[in-house]
Amino acid sequence: MGEPKGERTGGRAQRERAAWEALVATARRTVADGLVVGTSGNVSVRVGDVVLVTPSGVPYDRLTPDDLTGVDLDGRQVRGTLVPTSELPMHLAVHRTTDARAVVHTHAVHATAVSTLVTELPVIHYMTAALGGPVRVAPYATYGTPELAENMLTALTGRSGCLLANHGTITYGATLDQAYDRTAQLEWMCRLWLTASSVPGRSPSLLTPDQLAEVARRLRGYGRRGG
């Protein structure tokens, strides 16, 4: 016998409140860690068929539990009254086409700088494998447009993160923590490559496809206990 409708509704609301609290904490973390300035980034988390997102133009330190903002997978607002982030098309594109439960978008300085220099982040470190392989740069398109979302999806093929040309980063994961960690790792790799590339007369050594493939094999079993 299924649980009463009231209990199902109450349970869903409780899960959404908890997810919103975690979303706000993650958004504030992007500011504290220098990955965004002001409200320039955005975060989303999926709870069932509802995607909770940071609202547009509201400083994260001012967000309260009553500011919970959410849309369905078609972009119709179903929670709250604040206007969802202008980057909603990107977030929904990821939630519709991947197994993502959380998405983090930032304007991290080093990653954005790299996005203006190359079409793919050179394989400077083995943690490239944790994002699915060499990180691509999505061609530039105006923020908040379907074109940008389409360019992003192409760059994300087989990956859990990409750079957005002259814009920033986007990563996703099974949890907010995983999506955030991937963002931080991507920014660190971009900073590493820029630092190594800045040494006059020297070029950084890069990993080969075979070396990266070996790391990918090792990562598949990372953190698992033996039988």
Buried (B, 14 or more C-beta within 10 A) or exposed (E): EEEEEEEEEEEEEEEBBEBBEBBBBBBBBBBEBEBBEEBBBBBBBBBEEBBBBBBBEBEBEEBEEEBBBBBBEEEEBEBBEBEBBEBBBBBBBBBEEBEBBBBBBBBBBBBBBBBEBBEBBBBBBBBBBBBBBBBBBBBBBEBBBEEBBBBBBEBBEEBBBBBBBEBBBBBBBEBBEBBBBBBBBBBBBBBBBBEBBEEEEEEBEBBEEEEBEBBBEEEEEEEEEEE
